[in-house]
Amino acid sequence: MNAVASGPRSSPRKSVLFCAECSFQNPVSDGWLVVSDGEERTIVCPECGHVADHRTERSAPSPTRAD
């Protein structure tokens, strides 16, 4: 059985990041301020300055290698 899409989606895509402080929403690649110093990455809301995400390289998932 095949599913058929009927009309526009009512919910945003999973790749959209939401600011918990001001409700700004956009994909990370479109509008968010991303600051990286090589070992850490911080994503900041451009509307209110709230830090939405801060990670070190160690906390990010490592890619798997196919042999």
N, C-alpha and C positions, 0 to 999 in steps of 0.2 A: 504494500500500500504506500502511495506517495502522498506527502503532505502538500497542500496547495496554499500559498500565501494569499490572504484576502485583505487587501488594503494596507495602509502604512502601519508600522509597528507603533504600539502605544508606549513602550518603555525604551529608554536609551540603550545604546550598545554597551557591552561589557567593558570596552576600552575607554569609556568616558570616566574621568576622575572628577569627583565632587569635593568642593571645599566644605568642611564641617562648620566653618564660621560664617560665611557669607552666601553660601549656596551657588557660587560660581561653578560652572560645569563645562568641560571641554575635553577632548582627547589630550593626553600628555604632550603630544607632538604639535598641538595647536593652541597656543596661548599661555600655557603654564611656564613659569620661569624654572629652568633646570640648571642647577649649579653643581659642577663636578670638579673635584680636585685630584682625580686619579684613584684615590682610595675610598672616597665617600661621594654620595650623590644626594642632593637635597632638591625637592620639588616644592616651589613656593607659589602661592596663589597671587596672580598679578593684580587682583582687585583689593585684597585686604592685607596681604603679606603673611598670611598664616602658612606655617610649614605643614604641608599635606603629607610629606613622606621624607624620611631621612634614613639612608642605608649605607652600610659599609660594604666593601666588596666581599667580605667574608659572609655577610648575611644574605647576599644575593645567591640565587640558585646557580650552581655551576652547570655548564652545558655538558651533555653526555656525548661521548665519542662513539661513532659506529666503526667497528673493526671490519 
